[in-house]
Amino acid sequence: MSIWRSATRGAAAGLVATLAMDILWYRRHRADGGEPGFAAWEFTSSATGFDDDATPAPAKIGKGIADAVGFDVPDSAVAATSNVVHWATGAGWGSAAGLAATALQPAAAGMLTGMTAWGTSYAALGATGIYEPITSYDRETLWKDLSAHLVYGLATGAAFRLLTSRKRG
């Protein structure tokens, strides 16, 4: 399979995996007493602007990128910005997994990618001040986040395998 096909199928697998990870986060949210349905939970934000303490990390990243290229994003676009960056990140890591799957089994490539995404998010977002340093988080928080990224990795590998399997017979 060509590198281009591996990357694009990996991106598609990453979108499937992002949904799987979000379903896990949503189930946890509901178990903790969260009220809104999945669509409302997935596509809205309680943040009133980009400087709000409730602003999700993906929205802050998107705002930073927009500012860097001179594009003004209004505060009313927090939820949309968060979703665009979140889903694009899932597709991007999936693309990386697709490329890794040219040398590894898809499951291994997916799991490696999920763990790498988890670790680099704490490193990169901690360095920018969007996250606290990783040492500031308790084990339970880190485990919840790592386990969600492992679900992402497993789903990426499974989706990639399905997308690249050929019918036989």
N, C-alpha and C positions, 0 to 999 in steps of 0.2 A: 504494500500500500504506500502511496506517495506521502511525503511529509505534509503536504497541503491537506490531503484527505484525513490524515491522522489528526491534524490540528483542528479541522472543522468538525469532524465527528466527535473529537474530544470536547470542543466547545458545546456541542449539542448535549453531550453526556453531562457536562458541567451544569447546564440549565436544569436537566432532570434531577441532578444531585442537589442543586440549590433548593429545589422544591422539596426534596426528601429531608434536607436539613431543616428547612423552615417548618415542615410538618412536625418534626421532633420538637423544635422550639415552641411551636404553637401548642402542642400537647402538654408541654411543661407549663406553659402560660395558663392553660385551662386548669391543670392540676393545682396550680397555685391560686385559683379563684378568679382568673381572668375572665372577662365577660364577652367581649365582642366575638363575632363569628370570624372564621378564617380570613375572608376577604378584607374585612375591616381591619383586622389585626395586621395583615400583610401589607396593605396599601395605604395606611394612614399613619399619622404620627401625632403624639400629644404635644410636640414642640411647636411653639408659636413663631419661632425664627431660628436662624442659624446660630445665634449666640445663647440660646436657651439651654439649660442644663440637660434637658430631655432630648436634645438633638442627637439622633443616631450617628455613629461614627461614619457610615457611608455618606451621609448628607454632608458632614464636615469635610470629608475628602473631596466630594464633588464640588462643594463651594470653593475650596482651596484651588482646585484645578480651574474652575471657571474664573476665579479672580486672577489667576496667573496668566490666563490668555485674554483677559480684558472683557469677559462676558459677565454681565450683571444678572444674578439669579435672585429673584425676589424672595422674601421670607415665606411667602405663601407656597413656595415650591419645595419646602423641606421634605415632605413625604415623597414627592416625585423624584427629587434628586437622590434621596436615600435609596429608592427602589432601582433607579437606573444604575447607580454605582454598585449596589448589592448584586444585582443580576449580571451586570457586566463582569464583575469580579468572579462570580461563579463560572461564567463562560470562559473567562481568561485562565483560571486555574484548570478548568476542564481541558482547555486547549493544551496546556502544559502537560497534563496527564496523558492526553492523546499522543503527544510527542514522546513522552517517556515510555508509552506502551509499544513504541517501535523497538525498544530494547528489553522491555520487561513484560511479564504477564499483565493484562489489564487490571486485575485485582491488586497486584503489587504496586503498579503505577498509580492507581487511584488512592490507595492507602498512603503511599509515600507523599503524594500531592496533598492529601488532606492534612497530614501532619505538618508538612512544610507550610501550607497556608496558615495553619494555626500559629506556628512558631514565628513566622515572618510578620503576621499581623501584630503580635505583641511587640516584636522588635521595632517594626516600622512605626506603628501607631504610638508606641511608648516614646520613641525618639521625637515624634512631632508634638507630643503633649495631648494627643487625642485620647490615648489610654494612659493610665498610670504605668510606672515600671512594673514588669511582670512580678517582681518580688512583693508588690503591694497587694496582690490578690491572694485570697485564701485558697486552699486546696480544692474545696468544693466548687468554687467558681471556675477555677482552672479546669477541673475535671469535666464540668458541664460543658464548657466551651470546647475542650479537646474531644470529648465524646461526640459532640455535634459535628465536628470536623472529620471525625472518623466515619460517621454515617455518610457525610458528604463524599469521602474518599471511596467507601464501599459502593455507594450508589453510582459514583463516576465510573468505577471499574466495571460494574455490572452493565450499566447503560452503554458504555463504550463497546463492551463485548457483544451486546445485542446489536448495536449499530454496525458492527464490522463483521458479524457472522454471515457466512454465505449459505444459502440453501443448498442442501445436498440431495442428490437422487433425482 
